[in-house]
Structure formats: C-alpha cells, structure tokens
Amino acid sequence: MSKQFLGVIVAIIVIFFGVYYFSSHGTKTASTSNSSVSSAKPSDHVEGQGSTGVTLVEFGDYECPFCGEYYPTVKAIVKQYFSQITFQFVNFPLVTIHPNAFAGARAAEAASMMGQFWQMHDLLYQNQNQWVSASNPLPYFMLYAKSLGLNTNTFVKDYNSEAVNNVINADITKGNNLGIDATPTFYLDGKQIQPANSITAFQTLINAAIAKKTGK
C-alpha cells in the first residue's frame, strides 16, 4: 500500500469523525438541547390568598402591547379578589415578533431570585414604552433593579444565568403544550377564557367561578 493511498484513507477517517463530532456536539439551542432545560420546572409566581380555591392564570409577554393594556385591569382585579382567588403569571415571550420579550422575562426571573418578582413584573409593564424598543434593554432593567434595592451585580449575573433561561423555556414549553399562540392568554380554574379588557368582564367570570366552587 502506497504512502499516498494510506494518506488518503487517513484523511477520510479524520473527516468522517470530524463530521460525526460536530453533528453530535455542535451549537445547541437553550430550549431543547440541555438536559437541565428538559428537567427544569416552570415558574411558580402566585399571589393572593385563594380562600375560594379559584385560580386565575395569565400567560404573558412583557413586550406585548396588549398585555401592557390589560396590566392595570388585571392588577385591579387581583387587588379586589386578593383574599378569594390565586393569581399566577407565566412567562410566554413571543420572541418571533417581540425581540426584547425574552429579555424582559429574564429581568423578572432575575429579580425573582432575590425575592422581587412581582415588583419587577410591575415595573416592566409600567415602563413598557421605555425599554421595548431599546437595542439593549439591560441598562433599563438595571435601573429598575437598583430602584428596588437589589444588588445590580447579582441581578446581572442572574439575568445572564442558565437557570433563569431554563425557567423561562420551561414556561414556554408549558404554554406550547396548551396550544397558546397569543398573549395575554387567561385561564380560570383550568379553562381558557377571553375576557374583554374591563374590570366588569373579569368580575363576571370570576364571580361565576367562585359561585360554582363554593355554592355561594
């Protein structure tokens, strides 16, 4: 066997294993490739005392203008029914149409790691017009974190962490499994509802759910 022929054989073997390696270990997406992602649990952001056992869930996107419009209504409803229901917010950033939506969710989850989820959640919606069109919204998020008394270095570290990304991706998977494709999407006691953006519309549905659950 000639040295030239042997060199060709060796080159083919090297190329083969190179293709195999990169096809097996190439660039991976955070939402599907990492085992820690698949095992990550969705977020569990709830408020309210829930004395009636009724639960209102919102799948929301911090950049979504409709979520921003619904925010004051939902805030008022949660305040009114705080002792009676439980309200849960689930991250569902529509990244194909809202480029900063995932970043907003990361800010909320980073604040959550320091016990300030709802405070950051509120600031993101209250200041939505300020950061949604920014080429880099992180400086705004850092200002919000500072206003909440959070350590900004820790906030940025958590913001960039795999753990935060995994929680958001788990929330997205949860929404995808339900077939959600728009925000805000609401569920009341496990049933999807489509309330108009008014306190009265929410009251009608929630009062009916409470009556059904409690018989009152």
Secondary structure, DSSP 8 states (H G I E B T S, - for coil): --HHHHHHHHHHHHHHHHHHHHHHHS---TTTT-HHHHH-----EEES--TT-EEEEEEE-TT-HHHHHHHHHHHHHHHHTTTTEEEEEEE---TTT-TTHHHHHHHHHHHHTTT-HHHHHHHHHHTHHHHTT-S--HHHHHHHHHHTT--HHHHHHHHT-HHHHHHHHHHHHHHHHTT--SSSEEEETTEEE---SSHHHHHHHHHHHHHHHH--
